[in-house]
Amino acid sequence: MDLEQPAIRQTKKGLEIRVRVTPNSSQESVCFDAEEGLIVKLKSPPVEGRANKALIKIVARKLGVAPTRITVSKGLASRNKTVLVQELSDVEATERLKRN
């Protein structure tokens, strides 16, 4: 991961959040670290975009936004990704991600 970039940053297109994904996990979980970003474990395999779809759903649920507001903007075929969230501020996102 590019740790020189902040984990969450506001851009003209929306809010970018750095994500580290572990597919094929026995349990789904989301953990937020201010320096590393989101650490997400998914049950879905990284086949035919299933893990990316599951990632969008779980991030949407954690942030309390519609899945249609989230896209994977970087790293479609990588464990290290960047998701773009529309219509959410970095302050709101940080508060929501820190909640359990």
Buried (B, 14 or more C-beta within 10 A) or exposed (E): BEEEEBBBEBEEEBBBBBBBBEBEEEEBEBEBEEEBBBBBBBBBEBEEBBBBBBBBBBBBEBBEBEEEBBBBBBBEEEBEBBBBBEEBEBEBBBEBBEEE
